[in-house]
Amino acid sequence: MLFPTIDFLLFFAVVFPITWSLNDKNTLKKAFLVLVSYAFYASWNWRFAFLLLFSSTGNYLACRLLSATTSPSRRRLVTFVAVALNLLALAYFKYFDFLAAELMNFAGFFGLDLEINAPEVPLPVAISFLTFHGLSYIFDVSRKKVEASKSLLDVVLYMAFFPHLVAGPIVRAADFLGQLSKKSDPKHIDIAGSFSLILGGLVKKVVIASHIATLFVDPVFVNPSDFGRLDLILAAYGYAIVIYCDFSAYTDIAIGVANLLGYQFPQNFNQPYRATSLRDFWRRWHMSLSSWLRDYLYIPMGGDRGGRWATYRNLMVTMLLGGLWHGAGFQFIIWGGLHGFWLALERFLKETFGFDSSKGALGVRVLGWFVTFQVVCAAWIFFRSPSSSAALEYFGWIIRDSGAPSTATPFVIALMLLGFATQLTRPERYETLVRWYADASLAMKVAVPSLTILCIGILGPKGVAPFIYFQF
Amino acid sequence: MTDESEIWPTGARLGATSARLAAISSVRVKLSRPTQVAVIVYATMVVLLLANPQALANWLADLQQNAITEAARSAAEDVVEVSSRLGLSAPYEAAREAFLKSGWIKRDRGRP
């Protein structure tokens, strides 16, 4: 069930009033939200709902065991086993085929005939997000940042709550479980902010991302040899807009929907293509993932406490694993490696020469913005390509240039500029719009979403493609 | 010949509209936030249903056929007819048709 569909509109129209009518009976409300969240997840494949239940129950039991254990060594053992089980499930569903193929290739290199028959297991939707939520809960309880919940229902809802279930944002147990302990306060509903996020998300996904992807970026990445240098470069920039508009649309809608139901999610994007350094980029892009990687991977590895080279190593390892999390393929590992390398390079320049492109004169910041955007777009070529060799060929075609004329239509260029304008518009302008909507009459509050959705219907493609991050 | 004031409301009529909007605004103060959201969601659904009823009819046609979906489809067809007769769906259909005919979403596959 995708957000920009009639299915979801009807689903929400039923879920919303029942949720609020049960607000005074908090346990019943949570049970209802679990039920509808499982129905939401089962709409892709009902068998995966058992995986979700198994994972939630396992993490609940592990955390209960952690809270009952005082011995540090036993706590470490329980944490290790729980983390390993979460990662094993992820490895089995997501990386088994990749690892089997690489092992067979490796064995073949030494003349060994190794046969690993990979079972044909479909990849459960959002298995990675599921794992992140489970690990977040385990780590937070293990570090005593949050108490292990006595309520299985709360943990099941934390893992399955339908707005964040499929593609984030990654919500920390410490931030969410507290919200479940009491009834929601209707005053916390930010009507204007939520509808702005939802409507803005629909425009970004259905009009901007879908058209740029289907009309231009996808054909170029499928057959790069058919296109000239200008198209290949434009398609890389186009993909930067597509993935931003697609992914931020999902999390914006998720944040808006959760808020309407009385729950608060963290912000996930903050105009990432305004970043003047890669470090700045990761403070603005998929913020819930970058802070997750920082808190649960980079800092436990030592962060910047072990000296200069250990810091570079930790940055590199964190980003390599972040890349691998996105998908089982060398193209994702290289994507992560490029980010890790550039983050380490920025740190090296700062520590050695005091150079920081995020600070300083306007010219330095503009140069920093330009270079950062090129690095991010070059890395996106690996992310979008079906394999690392296809990505390298893509770069090869840019250098060779087939001489074909540009095929980007004015409509595509206009949409790309519109997508980019979402990055350059000052945040105050959005806030003015939200304030205007907040103060508008109820009739106007109905007119705005009605007209926006009708305009989306007029300008949208036929059908809606799944969100890019569903595959992760 | 039709008097233009019948189509484009005069100042007096605009005043009446403003008064109605003000009345609705005063209602807003009394509504709780969940109720306001419910009003926005359901009223938006009604507007969408009247302005583009074919979307719902097409969606229902894609569902598995049973007694419930059959009844819903029949009701949706009725809404399509009423909306069409009243001219409510005409602006959306004309705008969509114009967009599809504009050639803006014609895909160019690159080198022939």
Chai-1 contact restraints between the chains, C-beta under 6 A:
chainA,res_idxA,chainB,res_idxB,connection_type,confidence,min_distance_angstrom,max_distance_angstrom,comment,restraint_id
A,I6,B,W59,contact,1.0,0.0,6.0,A-B,restraint_1
A,A13,B,V41,contact,1.0,0.0,6.0,A-B,restraint_2
A,P17,B,A38,contact,1.0,0.0,6.0,A-B,restraint_3
A,W20,B,P34,contact,1.0,0.0,6.0,A-B,restraint_4
A,P186,B,S32,contact,1.0,0.0,6.0,A-B,restraint_5
A,P186,B,R33,contact,1.0,0.0,6.0,A-B,restraint_6
A,P186,B,P34,contact,1.0,0.0,6.0,A-B,restraint_7
A,I189,B,R33,contact,1.0,0.0,6.0,A-B,restraint_8
A,L215,B,R107,contact,1.0,0.0,6.0,A-B,restraint_9
A,P219,B,R109,contact,1.0,0.0,6.0,A-B,restraint_10
A,D226,B,G110,contact,1.0,0.0,6.0,A-B,restraint_11
A,D226,B,R111,contact,1.0,0.0,6.0,A-B,restraint_12
A,F227,B,G110,contact,1.0,0.0,6.0,A-B,restraint_13
A,L260,B,V37,contact,1.0,0.0,6.0,A-B,restraint_14
A,A404,B,R111,contact,1.0,0.0,6.0,A-B,restraint_15
A,T407,B,D108,contact,1.0,0.0,6.0,A-B,restraint_16
A,T407,B,G110,contact,1.0,0.0,6.0,A-B,restraint_17
A,F411,B,W104,contact,1.0,0.0,6.0,A-B,restraint_18
A,S441,B,L21,contact,1.0,0.0,6.0,A-B,restraint_19
A,S441,B,I24,contact,1.0,0.0,6.0,A-B,restraint_20
A,S441,B,S25,contact,1.0,0.0,6.0,A-B,restraint_21
A,L442,B,I24,contact,1.0,0.0,6.0,A-B,restraint_22
A,L442,B,R28,contact,1.0,0.0,6.0,A-B,restraint_23
A,A443,B,L21,contact,1.0,0.0,6.0,A-B,restraint_24
A,A443,B,I24,contact,1.0,0.0,6.0,A-B,restraint_25
A,K445,B,I40,contact,1.0,0.0,6.0,A-B,restraint_26
A,V446,B,I40,contact,1.0,0.0,6.0,A-B,restraint_27
A,V446,B,A43,contact,1.0,0.0,6.0,A-B,restraint_28
A,V446,B,T44,contact,1.0,0.0,6.0,A-B,restraint_29
A,P449,B,T44,contact,1.0,0.0,6.0,A-B,restraint_30
A,S450,B,T44,contact,1.0,0.0,6.0,A-B,restraint_31
A,S450,B,V47,contact,1.0,0.0,6.0,A-B,restraint_32
A,L454,B,A51,contact,1.0,0.0,6.0,A-B,restraint_33
A,L454,B,Y92,contact,1.0,0.0,6.0,A-B,restraint_34
A,G457,B,N52,contact,1.0,0.0,6.0,A-B,restraint_35
A,I458,B,A95,contact,1.0,0.0,6.0,A-B,restraint_36
A,I458,B,R96,contact,1.0,0.0,6.0,A-B,restraint_37
A,I458,B,F99,contact,1.0,0.0,6.0,A-B,restraint_38
